[in-house]
Amino acid sequence: RIYDLIQVDNRIKSFFQGKNYQAIKEGQRVYLTELLGGPKIYKGKDLVEIHKTVGLTDYHFDCFLGNAEKALSGLGLEDETIDEVVVSMEPVRSALMNRAQGLAAHAKQVDGQSVLER
């Protein structure tokens, strides 16, 4: 669902035009699954390497997060879970902007479970 929103979002859709959209979609799906505590199966390129010449700004990342929030809300997830997912994606901002990174989401456990397990 998030990718449907991105394709019509004039603020960020240009980053995906002319690219292998299916490959990007699959790579992001696998990466985000891992980021949120799922199995460590991401074998794609390093995020910094992928995005170093793209020209992303905090505004663009905020647009992506807004689309993620809309998609998750549309799936009927509770606000608390949506907030946790969005907060878990924040450290990715640092990688995309080539900044120092903080604690990874996979290290964030509540009652011994990741956000995907709860």
ROVOKE-65471 format. One record per residue: residue number from 0; residue in one letter; x negated, z, y negated of N, C-alpha, C, O in turn. Coordinates in steps of 0.1 Angstrom, whole numbers, plus 2048, in hexadecimal, padded with zeros to 3 digits. Example, Ala and Ser with C-alpha at 12.3 -4.5 7.8 and 13.67 -1.06 7.14 Angstrom:
BEGIN
REC   resi   resn   n.px   n.pz   n.py   ca.px   ca.pz   ca.py   c.px   c.pz   c.py   o.px   o.pz   o.py
REC      0      a    77C    84E    839     785     84E     82D    77C    84E    821    772    855    821
REC      1      s    780    847    816     777     847     80B    77F    84F    800    77A    850    7F5
//
This chain:
BEGIN
REC   resi   resn   n.px   n.pz   n.py   ca.px   ca.pz   ca.py   c.px   c.pz   c.py   o.px   o.pz   o.py
REC      0      r    7F8    800    80C     800     800     800    7F7    800    7F3    7FB    7F9    7EA
REC      1      i    7EC    807    7F3     7E4     808     7E7    7DF    7FA    7E4    7DE    7F7    7D8
REC      2      y    7DC    7F2    7ED     7D7     7E4     7EB    7E2    7DB    7E5    7DE    7D2    7DD
REC      3      d    7EE    7DD    7E8     7F9     7D6     7E2    7FA    7D9    7D3    7FC    7D1    7CB
REC      4      l    7F8    7E6    7D0     7F8     7EA     7C2    7EC    7E5    7BA    7ED    7E1    7AF
REC      5      i    7E0    7E5    7C1     7D4     7E0     7BA    7D5    7D1    7B7    7D1    7CD    7AC
REC      6      q    7DB    7C9    7C0     7DC     7BB     7BE    7E5    7B7    7B2    7E3    7AC    7AC
REC      7      v    7ED    7C0    7AD     7F6     7BD     7A2    7F2    7C6    795    7F8    7C5    78B
REC      8      d    7E8    7CE    797     7E3     7D6     78C    7D9    7CE    783    7CE    7CC    787
REC      9      n    7DE    7CA    778     7D5     7C2     76F    7C9    7C9    76A    7BF    7C2    766
REC     10      r    7C8    7D6    76B     7BD     7DD     766    7B1    7DC    770    7A5    7DD    76C
REC     11      i    7B4    7DA    77D     7A9     7DA     787    7A9    7CF    791    7A0    7CD    799
REC     12      k    7B4    7C7    791     7B5     7BC     79B    7A9    7B2    79B    7A6    7AC    7A5
REC     13      s    7A4    7B0    78F     799     7A6     78D    78D    7A9    795    785    7A0    799
REC     14      f    78B    7B6    798     77F     7BA     7A0    780    7B5    7AF    776    7B4    7B6
REC     15      f    78C    7B1    7B3     78E     7AD     7C1    791    79E    7C2    790    799    7CD
REC     16      q    793    797    7B7     796     789     7B7    789    781    7BB    77E    784    7B7
REC     17      g    78B    777    7C4     781     76F     7C9    778    776    7D3    76E    770    7D7
REC     18      k    77C    781    7D8     774     789     7E2    77C    788    7EF    788    785    7EF
REC     19      n    776    78C    7FA     77C     78D     807    785    79A    806    780    7A5    80A
REC     20      y    791    798    802     79A     7A4     800    79C    7AC    80C    79D    7B8    80C
REC     21      q    79E    7A5    817     7A1     7AC     824    795    7B4    828    797    7BF    82D
REC     22      a    789    7AF    826     77D     7B7     82A    77B    7C3    821    778    7CE    825
REC     23      i    77E    7C1    814     77E     7CC     80B    788    7D7    80F    785    7E3    80F
REC     24      k    794    7D2    811     79F     7DB     815    79B    7E3    822    79D    7EF    822
REC     25      e    796    7DD    82C     792     7E3     838    787    7ED    836    787    7F8    83B
REC     26      g    77D    7E9    82E     771     7F1     82B    776    7FE    824    771    809    827
REC     27      q    77F    7FC    81A     783     808     812    78C    811    81B    78B    81D    81A
REC     28      r    794    80B    824     79C     813     82D    793    81C    836    796    828    837
REC     29      v    789    816    83C     780     81D     845    778    828    83D    777    833    841
REC     30      y    773    824    831     76C     82D     829    774    839    824    770    844    825
REC     31      l    780    836    820     789     841     81B    78D    84A    826    78F    856    825
REC     32      t    790    844    832     793     84D     83E    788    857    840    78A    862    843
REC     33      e    77B    852    840     770     85A     842    76F    865    837    76C    870    83A
REC     34      l    770    860    82B     76F     869     81F    779    874    820    776    880    81C
REC     35      l    785    872    826     78F     87C     826    78F    884    833    798    88C    836
REC     36      g    784    883    83A     782     88C     846    784    885    853    783    88C    85E
REC     37      g    786    878    853     788     871     860    77B    86E    867    771    873    862
REC     38      p    77B    867    872     76F     864     879    765    85C    870    769    854    868
REC     39      k    758    85E    873     74E     858     86B    74A    84A    872    741    849    87A
REC     40      i    752    840    86D     750     833     873    74D    828    869    74B    81D    86C
REC     41      y    74B    82C    85C     748     823     851    73A    81D    854    731    825    854
REC     42      k    739    810    855     72C     80A     857    729    800    84C    720    7F8    84E
REC     43      g    731    800    842     72F     7F7     837    723    7FA    82E    71C    803    830
REC     44      k    722    7F1    824     717     7F3     81B    718    800    813    723    805    811
REC     45      d    70D    804    80D     70D     810     805    716    80D    7F8    715    803    7F2
REC     46      l    71E    817    7F4     727     815     7E9    720    812    7DC    724    80A    7D4
REC     47      v    714    819    7DA     70D     816     7CE    708    808    7CD    709    801    7C3
REC     48      e    703    803    7D9     6FF     7F5     7DA    70A    7EB    7D7    708    7E1    7D0
REC     49      i    716    7EE    7DD     721     7E5     7DB    725    7E4    7CD    729    7D9    7C8
REC     50      h    726    7EF    7C6     72C     7F0     7B9    722    7EF    7AD    726    7F0    7A1
REC     51      k    715    7EE    7AF     70B     7EF     7A4    70D    7E4    79A    709    7E6    78E
REC     52      t    712    7D9    79E     713     7CE     794    721    7CB    791    724    7C1    78A
REC     53      v    72B    7D3    795     739     7D0     793    73D    7D3    785    746    7CD    780
REC     54      g    738    7DE    77F     73B     7E1     772    747    7EB    771    74F    7EA    767
REC     55      l    749    7F3    77B     754     7FD     77B    752    807    770    746    80B    76D
REC     56      t    75D    80C    76B     75C     817     762    765    822    767    76D    821    771
REC     57      d    765    82E    760     76E     839     764    77C    834    763    785    838    76B
REC     58      y    780    82C    759     78D     827     758    792    81F    764    79D    821    769
REC     59      h    789    817    769     78C     80F     775    78E    818    781    798    816    789
REC     60      f    786    822    782     787     82B     78E    794    833    78C    79B    836    796
REC     61      d    797    837    780     7A4     83E     77E    7B0    836    782    7BA    83B    787
REC     62      c    7AF    829    77F     7BA     81F     783    7BB    81F    792    7C6    81F    797
REC     63      f    7B0    81E    799     7B0     81E     7A7    7B7    82B    7AD    7BF    82A    7B6
REC     64      l    7B3    836    7A7     7B8     843     7AB    7C7    844    7A9    7CF    849    7B1
REC     65      g    7CB    83E    79D     7DA     83E     79A    7E2    836    7A4    7ED    839    7A8
REC     66      n    7DC    82A    7A8     7E2     822     7B3    7E3    82A    7C0    7ED    829    7C7
REC     67      a    7D8    831    7C3     7D8     838     7D0    7E3    843    7CF    7EA    845    7D9
REC     68      e    7E4    84A    7C4     7EE     854     7C3    7FC    84E    7C4    804    854    7CB
REC     69      k    7FF    843    7BE     80C     83C     7BF    80E    838    7CE    819    83A    7D3
REC     70      a    804    833    7D5     806     82F     7E3    809    83A    7EC    812    83A    7F4
REC     71      l    802    845    7EA     804     851     7F2    812    857    7EF    818    85C    7F8
REC     72      s    816    858    7E3     823     85D     7DF    82E    854    7E5    838    859    7EA
REC     73      g    82C    847    7E5     835     83E     7EB    837    840    7FA    841    83C    800
REC     74      l    82C    845    800     82D     848     80F    834    856    812    836    859    81D
REC     75      g    837    85D    807     83E     869     809    835    876    80B    83A    880    80F
REC     76      l    828    874    808     820     880     809    823    88A    7FF    827    887    7F4
REC     77      e    820    897    802     823     8A2     7F8    818    8A1    7ED    80D    89C    7EF
REC     78      d    81C    8A6    7E2     813     8A6     7D6    806    8AD    7D9    7FC    8A8    7D4
REC     79      e    807    8B8    7E0     7FB     8BF     7E3    7F1    8B7    7EB    7E5    8B7    7E8
REC     80      t    7F6    8AF    7F5     7ED     8A6     7FD    7E8    89B    7F4    7DC    898    7F5
REC     81      i    7F0    895    7EC     7EC     88A     7E3    7E0    88F    7DA    7D6    888    7D8
REC     82      d    7E2    89B    7D4     7D8     8A1     7CB    7CB    8A3    7D3    7C0    8A0    7CD
REC     83      e    7CC    8A7    7DF     7C0     8AA     7E7    7B9    89D    7EA    7AC    89C    7EA
REC     84      v    7C0    892    7ED     7BA     885     7F0    7B3    880    7E3    7A7    87C    7E4
REC     85      v    7BA    881    7D8     7B4     87C     7CB    7A7    884    7C8    79D    87E    7C4
REC     86      v    7A8    891    7C9     79C     899     7C6    791    896    7D0    785    896    7CC
REC     87      s    794    893    7DC     78A     890     7E6    783    883    7E3    777    880    7E7
REC     88      m    78A    87A    7DC     784     86D     7D8    77B    86E    7CB    773    865    7C9
REC     89      e    77C    879    7C4     774     87A     7B8    765    879    7B9    75F    872    7B1
REC     90      p    75F    87E    7C4     751     87C     7C5    74D    86E    7C7    741    86A    7C4
REC     91      v    756    865    7CB     753     857     7CC    750    851    7BE    749    847    7BD
REC     92      r    757    856    7B4     755     852     7A6    746    852    7A3    741    849    79D
REC     93      s    740    85D    7A6     731     85E     7A3    729    854    7AA    720    84E    7A4
REC     94      a    72C    851    7B7     725     846     7BE    727    838    7B8    71D    831    7B6
REC     95      l    733    836    7B4     736     828     7AE    730    827    7A0    72D    81B    79C
REC     96      m    72E    832    799     728     831     78C    719    834    78C    713    836    782
REC     97      n    714    836    798     706     839     79A    702    846    794    6F8    847    78D
REC     98      r    70A    850    796     708     85E     791    705    867    79C    707    863    7A8
REC     99      a    700    873    799     6FE     87D     7A4    70B    880    7AB    715    881    7A4
REC    100      q    70A    882    7B8     717     884     7C0    718    893    7C3    70E    89A    7C4
REC    101      g    725    897    7C5     728     8A5     7C8    72B    8A7    7D7    727    89E    7DF
REC    102      l    732    8B2    7DA     735     8B5     7E8    73F    8AA    7EE    749    8A7    7E7
REC    103      a    73C    8A5    7F9     744     89B     800    751    8A1    805    751    8AC    809
REC    104      a    75B    899    805     768     89E     80A    768    8A2    818    76F    8AB    81C
REC    105      h    760    89B    821     760     89F     82F    75A    8AD    831    75C    8B3    83B
REC    106      a    754    8B2    827     74F     8C0     828    759    8CA    823    757    8D6    825
REC    107      k    764    8C5    81E     76E     8CE     819    779    8D1    824    780    8C8    827
REC    108      q    779    8DC    828     782     8E0     833    78B    8EB    82E    786    8F4    827
REC    109      v    797    8EB    833     7A1     8F6     830    7A6    8FA    83E    7AB    8F2    845
REC    110      d    7A4    907    841     7A8     90C     84E    7A2    903    859    7A8    901    864
REC    111      g    795    8FF    857     78E     8F7     861    793    8E9    863    78F    8E2    86D
REC    112      q    79B    8E4    85A     7A1     8D6     85B    79E    8CE    84E    79E    8D3    843
REC    113      s    79B    8C1    850     79A     8B8     845    7A7    8B4    83F    7B2    8B8    845
REC    114      v    7A8    8AD    834     7B4     8A9     82E    7BC    8A0    837    7C8    8A1    837
REC    115      l    7B5    898    840     7BD     88F     849    7C3    897    855    7CC    893    85B
REC    116      e    7BC    8A2    858     7C1     8AA     864    7CD    8B3    860    7D4    8B7    869
REC    117      r    7CE    8B6    853     7D9     8C0     84F    7E6    8B9    84E    7F0    8BF    84B
//
